[in-house]
Amino acid sequence: MANLTFNETEQRELRDAARAEFPGNPVLAYVLENLAAEGIDLDRCRDWDDIRVDKGLPEHADEAPNVA
């Protein structure tokens, strides 16, 4: 089981950064503060390709799209 946790100093810094960086978005600040307090269960994380499939997005192309 892999879990990313933060010590008290890191938690405080993450909370302060969340409040300072996202004052107009309290939901995002709350999520970041929660991550600081609870840590991250890396076993429950999904990779981007799985999320793309779940959301019905097209497969990831290795080549960058042609942009003018």
Biopython code that builds the backbone (N, CA, C, O; Angstrom):
import numpy as np
from Bio.PDB.StructureBuilder import StructureBuilder

atoms = [
    (1, "MET", "N", (0.846, -1.176, 0.000)),
    (1, "MET", "CA", (0.000, 0.000, 0.000)),
    (1, "MET", "C", (0.889, 1.236, 0.000)),
    (1, "MET", "O", (1.761, 1.377, 0.857)),
    (2, "ALA", "N", (0.676, 2.113, -0.940)),
    (2, "ALA", "CA", (1.465, 3.339, -1.059)),
    (2, "ALA", "C", (0.591, 4.535, -0.709)),
    (2, "ALA", "O", (-0.512, 4.694, -1.231)),
    (3, "ASN", "N", (1.101, 5.361, 0.176)),
    (3, "ASN", "CA", (0.344, 6.534, 0.602)),
    (3, "ASN", "C", (1.311, 7.705, 0.729)),
    (3, "ASN", "O", (2.340, 7.598, 1.396)),
    (4, "LEU", "N", (0.980, 8.810, 0.096)),
    (4, "LEU", "CA", (1.782, 10.020, 0.161)),
    (4, "LEU", "C", (1.208, 10.886, 1.277)),
    (4, "LEU", "O", (0.051, 11.302, 1.212)),
    (5, "THR", "N", (2.008, 11.155, 2.290)),
    (5, "THR", "CA", (1.546, 11.990, 3.391)),
    (5, "THR", "C", (2.484, 13.187, 3.541)),
    (5, "THR", "O", (3.614, 13.178, 3.053)),
    (6, "PHE", "N", (1.993, 14.199, 4.217)),
    (6, "PHE", "CA", (2.748, 15.428, 4.400)),
    (6, "PHE", "C", (2.951, 15.674, 5.886)),
    (6, "PHE", "O", (2.050, 15.433, 6.689)),
    (7, "ASN", "N", (4.141, 16.156, 6.252)),
    (7, "ASN", "CA", (4.357, 16.496, 7.661)),
    (7, "ASN", "C", (3.621, 17.792, 7.980)),
    (7, "ASN", "O", (3.061, 18.428, 7.087)),
    (8, "GLU", "N", (3.622, 18.182, 9.248)),
    (8, "GLU", "CA", (2.823, 19.349, 9.667)),
    (8, "GLU", "C", (3.232, 20.632, 8.950)),
    (8, "GLU", "O", (2.378, 21.438, 8.579)),
    (9, "THR", "N", (4.514, 20.820, 8.757)),
    (9, "THR", "CA", (4.981, 22.027, 8.068)),
    (9, "THR", "C", (4.500, 22.036, 6.623)),
    (9, "THR", "O", (4.023, 23.057, 6.128)),
    (10, "GLU", "N", (4.626, 20.882, 5.942)),
    (10, "GLU", "CA", (4.158, 20.785, 4.560)),
    (10, "GLU", "C", (2.652, 20.993, 4.471)),
    (10, "GLU", "O", (2.169, 21.652, 3.551)),
    (11, "GLN", "N", (1.908, 20.434, 5.423)),
    (11, "GLN", "CA", (0.455, 20.624, 5.435)),
    (11, "GLN", "C", (0.109, 22.097, 5.545)),
    (11, "GLN", "O", (-0.739, 22.597, 4.806)),
    (12, "ARG", "N", (0.757, 22.788, 6.457)),
    (12, "ARG", "CA", (0.487, 24.218, 6.651)),
    (12, "ARG", "C", (0.826, 25.002, 5.379)),
    (12, "ARG", "O", (0.068, 25.880, 4.968)),
    (13, "GLU", "N", (1.966, 24.684, 4.759)),
    (13, "GLU", "CA", (2.366, 25.381, 3.536)),
    (13, "GLU", "C", (1.381, 25.109, 2.403)),
    (13, "GLU", "O", (1.043, 26.021, 1.649)),
    (14, "LEU", "N", (0.916, 23.866, 2.273)),
    (14, "LEU", "CA", (-0.050, 23.534, 1.233)),
    (14, "LEU", "C", (-1.383, 24.237, 1.470)),
    (14, "LEU", "O", (-1.997, 24.734, 0.526)),
    (15, "ARG", "N", (-1.829, 24.284, 2.706)),
    (15, "ARG", "CA", (-3.084, 24.990, 3.020)),
    (15, "ARG", "C", (-2.969, 26.471, 2.699)),
    (15, "ARG", "O", (-3.856, 27.054, 2.076)),
    (16, "ASP", "N", (-1.859, 27.079, 3.134)),
    (16, "ASP", "CA", (-1.654, 28.511, 2.880)),
    (16, "ASP", "C", (-1.601, 28.793, 1.383)),
    (16, "ASP", "O", (-2.173, 29.776, 0.911)),
    (17, "ALA", "N", (-0.911, 27.927, 0.634)),
    (17, "ALA", "CA", (-0.810, 28.116, -0.814)),
    (17, "ALA", "C", (-2.182, 27.961, -1.467)),
    (17, "ALA", "O", (-2.524, 28.718, -2.375)),
    (18, "ALA", "N", (-2.969, 26.987, -1.012)),
    (18, "ALA", "CA", (-4.304, 26.780, -1.585)),
    (18, "ALA", "C", (-5.177, 28.000, -1.361)),
    (18, "ALA", "O", (-5.891, 28.425, -2.269)),
    (19, "ARG", "N", (-5.131, 28.562, -0.177)),
    (19, "ARG", "CA", (-5.948, 29.740, 0.124)),
    (19, "ARG", "C", (-5.476, 30.959, -0.658)),
    (19, "ARG", "O", (-6.289, 31.756, -1.127)),
    (20, "ALA", "N", (-4.160, 31.102, -0.796)),
    (20, "ALA", "CA", (-3.615, 32.272, -1.495)),
    (20, "ALA", "C", (-3.810, 32.184, -3.010)),
    (20, "ALA", "O", (-4.113, 33.187, -3.657)),
    (21, "GLU", "N", (-3.637, 31.001, -3.567)),
    (21, "GLU", "CA", (-3.687, 30.842, -5.017)),
    (21, "GLU", "C", (-5.104, 30.745, -5.572)),
    (21, "GLU", "O", (-5.333, 31.075, -6.735)),
    (22, "PHE", "N", (-6.047, 30.300, -4.766)),
    (22, "PHE", "CA", (-7.403, 30.071, -5.271)),
    (22, "PHE", "C", (-8.460, 30.765, -4.413)),
    (22, "PHE", "O", (-9.412, 30.122, -3.970)),
    (23, "PRO", "N", (-8.305, 32.076, -4.171)),
    (23, "PRO", "CA", (-9.283, 32.760, -3.325)),
    (23, "PRO", "C", (-10.675, 32.827, -3.963)),
    (23, "PRO", "O", (-11.677, 32.910, -3.253)),
    (24, "GLY", "N", (-10.740, 32.791, -5.283)),
    (24, "GLY", "CA", (-12.025, 32.860, -5.974)),
    (24, "GLY", "C", (-12.647, 31.507, -6.217)),
    (24, "GLY", "O", (-13.747, 31.421, -6.762)),
    (25, "ASN", "N", (-11.962, 30.443, -5.821)),
    (25, "ASN", "CA", (-12.469, 29.099, -6.043)),
    (25, "ASN", "C", (-12.344, 28.293, -4.744)),
    (25, "ASN", "O", (-11.404, 27.516, -4.581)),
    (26, "PRO", "N", (-13.290, 28.480, -3.827)),
    (26, "PRO", "CA", (-13.191, 27.807, -2.539)),
    (26, "PRO", "C", (-13.255, 26.286, -2.640)),
    (26, "PRO", "O", (-12.720, 25.591, -1.776)),
    (27, "VAL", "N", (-13.900, 25.757, -3.680)),
    (27, "VAL", "CA", (-13.980, 24.299, -3.831)),
    (27, "VAL", "C", (-12.591, 23.736, -4.115)),
    (27, "VAL", "O", (-12.190, 22.744, -3.507)),
    (28, "LEU", "N", (-11.863, 24.356, -5.023)),
    (28, "LEU", "CA", (-10.513, 23.891, -5.333)),
    (28, "LEU", "C", (-9.597, 24.043, -4.116)),
    (28, "LEU", "O", (-8.801, 23.151, -3.820)),
    (29, "ALA", "N", (-9.711, 25.160, -3.421)),
    (29, "ALA", "CA", (-8.912, 25.359, -2.212)),
    (29, "ALA", "C", (-9.236, 24.272, -1.186)),
    (29, "ALA", "O", (-8.334, 23.749, -0.532)),
    (30, "TYR", "N", (-10.520, 23.929, -1.043)),
    (30, "TYR", "CA", (-10.916, 22.874, -0.098)),
    (30, "TYR", "C", (-10.303, 21.531, -0.475)),
    (30, "TYR", "O", (-9.807, 20.809, 0.390)),
    (31, "VAL", "N", (-10.335, 21.196, -1.755)),
    (31, "VAL", "CA", (-9.771, 19.918, -2.214)),
    (31, "VAL", "C", (-8.281, 19.871, -1.903)),
    (31, "VAL", "O", (-7.784, 18.863, -1.400)),
    (32, "LEU", "N", (-7.568, 20.948, -2.196)),
    (32, "LEU", "CA", (-6.134, 20.975, -1.933)),
    (32, "LEU", "C", (-5.834, 20.917, -0.444)),
    (32, "LEU", "O", (-4.884, 20.255, -0.026)),
    (33, "GLU", "N", (-6.635, 21.603, 0.354)),
    (33, "GLU", "CA", (-6.454, 21.542, 1.801)),
    (33, "GLU", "C", (-6.721, 20.130, 2.318)),
    (33, "GLU", "O", (-6.016, 19.644, 3.203)),
    (34, "ASN", "N", (-7.731, 19.480, 1.769)),
    (34, "ASN", "CA", (-8.046, 18.118, 2.168)),
    (34, "ASN", "C", (-6.902, 17.169, 1.807)),
    (34, "ASN", "O", (-6.537, 16.307, 2.607)),
    (35, "LEU", "N", (-6.340, 17.322, 0.617)),
    (35, "LEU", "CA", (-5.195, 16.501, 0.234)),
    (35, "LEU", "C", (-4.023, 16.711, 1.186)),
    (35, "LEU", "O", (-3.322, 15.762, 1.535)),
    (36, "ALA", "N", (-3.817, 17.944, 1.598)),
    (36, "ALA", "CA", (-2.734, 18.222, 2.536)),
    (36, "ALA", "C", (-2.963, 17.500, 3.858)),
    (36, "ALA", "O", (-2.023, 16.964, 4.446)),
    (37, "ALA", "N", (-4.202, 17.486, 4.325)),
    (37, "ALA", "CA", (-4.511, 16.878, 5.617)),
    (37, "ALA", "C", (-4.563, 15.356, 5.551)),
    (37, "ALA", "O", (-4.070, 14.675, 6.450)),
    (38, "GLU", "N", (-5.163, 14.823, 4.483)),
    (38, "GLU", "CA", (-5.404, 13.382, 4.393)),
    (38, "GLU", "C", (-4.296, 12.627, 3.670)),
    (38, "GLU", "O", (-4.155, 11.418, 3.854)),
    (39, "GLY", "N", (-3.511, 13.315, 2.855)),
    (39, "GLY", "CA", (-2.523, 12.633, 2.032)),
    (39, "GLY", "C", (-3.183, 12.071, 0.784)),
    (39, "GLY", "O", (-4.345, 12.363, 0.503)),
    (40, "ILE", "N", (-2.447, 11.274, 0.046)),
    (40, "ILE", "CA", (-2.932, 10.721, -1.221)),
    (40, "ILE", "C", (-2.667, 9.225, -1.215)),
    (40, "ILE", "O", (-1.534, 8.785, -1.019)),
    (41, "ASP", "N", (-3.716, 8.451, -1.430)),
    (41, "ASP", "CA", (-3.580, 7.001, -1.532)),
    (41, "ASP", "C", (-3.191, 6.680, -2.965)),
    (41, "ASP", "O", (-4.041, 6.685, -3.856)),
    (42, "LEU", "N", (-1.930, 6.404, -3.189)),
    (42, "LEU", "CA", (-1.424, 6.194, -4.545)),
    (42, "LEU", "C", (-1.972, 4.928, -5.178)),
    (42, "LEU", "O", (-1.987, 4.805, -6.402)),
    (43, "ASP", "N", (-2.424, 3.982, -4.358)),
    (43, "ASP", "CA", (-3.007, 2.753, -4.905)),
    (43, "ASP", "C", (-4.360, 3.009, -5.555)),
    (43, "ASP", "O", (-4.802, 2.224, -6.395)),
    (44, "ARG", "N", (-5.018, 4.092, -5.180)),
    (44, "ARG", "CA", (-6.336, 4.401, -5.734)),
    (44, "ARG", "C", (-6.259, 5.365, -6.910)),
    (44, "ARG", "O", (-7.281, 5.662, -7.528)),
    (45, "CYS", "N", (-5.068, 5.857, -7.228)),
    (45, "CYS", "CA", (-4.901, 6.787, -8.346)),
    (45, "CYS", "C", (-5.034, 6.051, -9.668)),
    (45, "CYS", "O", (-4.648, 4.889, -9.793)),
    (46, "ARG", "N", (-5.585, 6.747, -10.649)),
    (46, "ARG", "CA", (-5.716, 6.193, -12.002)),
    (46, "ARG", "C", (-4.852, 7.003, -12.939)),
    (46, "ARG", "O", (-4.618, 8.191, -12.715)),
    (47, "ASP", "N", (-4.380, 6.363, -13.982)),
    (47, "ASP", "CA", (-3.569, 7.116, -14.926)),
    (47, "ASP", "C", (-4.473, 7.858, -15.919)),
    (47, "ASP", "O", (-5.670, 7.590, -16.016)),
    (48, "TRP", "N", (-3.866, 8.792, -16.646)),
    (48, "TRP", "CA", (-4.614, 9.670, -17.536)),
    (48, "TRP", "C", (-5.336, 8.888, -18.619)),
    (48, "TRP", "O", (-6.453, 9.248, -18.992)),
    (49, "ASP", "N", (-4.724, 7.824, -19.136)),
    (49, "ASP", "CA", (-5.364, 7.040, -20.193)),
    (49, "ASP", "C", (-6.660, 6.396, -19.705)),
    (49, "ASP", "O", (-7.642, 6.353, -20.447)),
    (50, "ASP", "N", (-6.677, 5.900, -18.478)),
    (50, "ASP", "CA", (-7.907, 5.319, -17.923)),
    (50, "ASP", "C", (-9.000, 6.375, -17.768)),
    (50, "ASP", "O", (-10.170, 6.111, -18.045)),
    (51, "ILE", "N", (-8.620, 7.548, -17.333)),
    (51, "ILE", "CA", (-9.585, 8.641, -17.167)),
    (51, "ILE", "C", (-10.147, 9.051, -18.525)),
    (51, "ILE", "O", (-11.345, 9.306, -18.652)),
    (52, "ARG", "N", (-9.295, 9.116, -19.531)),
    (52, "ARG", "CA", (-9.744, 9.476, -20.889)),
    (52, "ARG", "C", (-10.797, 8.490, -21.376)),
    (52, "ARG", "O", (-11.815, 8.900, -21.933)),
    (53, "VAL", "N", (-10.565, 7.188, -21.172)),
    (53, "VAL", "CA", (-11.514, 6.164, -21.599)),
    (53, "VAL", "C", (-12.827, 6.338, -20.846)),
    (53, "VAL", "O", (-13.898, 6.279, -21.450)),
    (54, "ASP", "N", (-12.758, 6.552, -19.525)),
    (54, "ASP", "CA", (-13.965, 6.725, -18.716)),
    (54, "ASP", "C", (-14.801, 7.909, -19.183)),
    (54, "ASP", "O", (-16.030, 7.861, -19.144)),
    (55, "LYS", "N", (-14.134, 8.967, -19.623)),
    (55, "LYS", "CA", (-14.826, 10.191, -20.039)),
    (55, "LYS", "C", (-15.199, 10.191, -21.516)),
    (55, "LYS", "O", (-15.797, 11.147, -22.009)),
    (56, "GLY", "N", (-14.842, 9.107, -22.228)),
    (56, "GLY", "CA", (-15.172, 9.021, -23.644)),
    (56, "GLY", "C", (-14.329, 9.911, -24.525)),
    (56, "GLY", "O", (-14.749, 10.263, -25.628)),
    (57, "LEU", "N", (-13.154, 10.282, -24.067)),
    (57, "LEU", "CA", (-12.262, 11.131, -24.857)),
    (57, "LEU", "C", (-11.483, 10.275, -25.844)),
    (57, "LEU", "O", (-11.286, 9.083, -25.608)),
    (58, "PRO", "N", (-11.038, 10.868, -26.943)),
    (58, "PRO", "CA", (-10.266, 10.087, -27.916)),
    (58, "PRO", "C", (-8.939, 9.636, -27.319)),
    (58, "PRO", "O", (-8.439, 10.212, -26.353)),
    (59, "GLU", "N", (-8.383, 8.582, -27.928)),
    (59, "GLU", "CA", (-7.093, 8.076, -27.461)),
    (59, "GLU", "C", (-6.024, 9.135, -27.622)),
    (59, "GLU", "O", (-6.093, 9.979, -28.515)),
    (60, "HIS", "N", (-5.045, 9.080, -26.755)),
    (60, "HIS", "CA", (-3.933, 10.024, -26.784)),
    (60, "HIS", "C", (-3.035, 9.727, -27.975)),
    (60, "HIS", "O", (-2.614, 8.586, -28.161)),
    (61, "ALA", "N", (-2.738, 10.732, -28.778)),
    (61, "ALA", "CA", (-1.826, 10.574, -29.904)),
    (61, "ALA", "C", (-0.425, 10.971, -29.449)),
    (61, "ALA", "O", (-0.250, 11.971, -28.752)),
    (62, "ASP", "N", (0.550, 10.195, -29.839)),
    (62, "ASP", "CA", (1.938, 10.502, -29.462)),
    (62, "ASP", "C", (2.468, 11.740, -30.176)),
    (62, "ASP", "O", (3.371, 12.414, -29.681)),
    (63, "GLU", "N", (1.907, 12.027, -31.326)),
    (63, "GLU", "CA", (2.357, 13.182, -32.080)),
    (63, "GLU", "C", (1.537, 14.409, -31.701)),
    (63, "GLU", "O", (0.339, 14.315, -31.431)),
    (64, "ALA", "N", (2.194, 15.542, -31.685)),
    (64, "ALA", "CA", (1.484, 16.789, -31.421)),
    (64, "ALA", "C", (0.613, 17.117, -32.625)),
    (64, "ALA", "O", (1.007, 16.851, -33.761)),
    (65, "PRO", "N", (-0.576, 17.697, -32.394)),
    (65, "PRO", "CA", (-1.427, 18.055, -33.522)),
    (65, "PRO", "C", (-0.782, 19.158, -34.367)),
    (65, "PRO", "O", (0.018, 19.954, -33.875)),
    (66, "ASN", "N", (-1.145, 19.182, -35.630)),
    (66, "ASN", "CA", (-0.632, 20.229, -36.513)),
    (66, "ASN", "C", (-1.289, 21.543, -36.146)),
    (66, "ASN", "O", (-2.512, 21.679, -36.189)),
    (67, "VAL", "N", (-0.470, 22.495, -35.788)),
    (67, "VAL", "CA", (-0.963, 23.811, -35.403)),
    (67, "VAL", "C", (-0.319, 24.846, -36.303)),
    (67, "VAL", "O", (0.895, 24.847, -36.505)),
    (68, "ALA", "N", (-1.152, 25.730, -36.842)),
    (68, "ALA", "CA", (-0.622, 26.747, -37.750)),
    (68, "ALA", "C", (-0.059, 27.907, -36.978)),
    (68, "ALA", "O", (0.434, 28.865, -37.575)),
]
sb = StructureBuilder()
sb.init_structure("model")
sb.init_model(0)
sb.init_chain("A")
sb.init_seg("    ")
for serial, (resi, resn, name, xyz) in enumerate(atoms, 1):
    if name == "N":
        sb.init_residue(resn, " ", resi, " ")
    sb.init_atom(name, np.array(xyz, "f"), 0.0, 1.0, " ", f" {name:<3s}", serial, name[0])
structure = sb.get_structure()
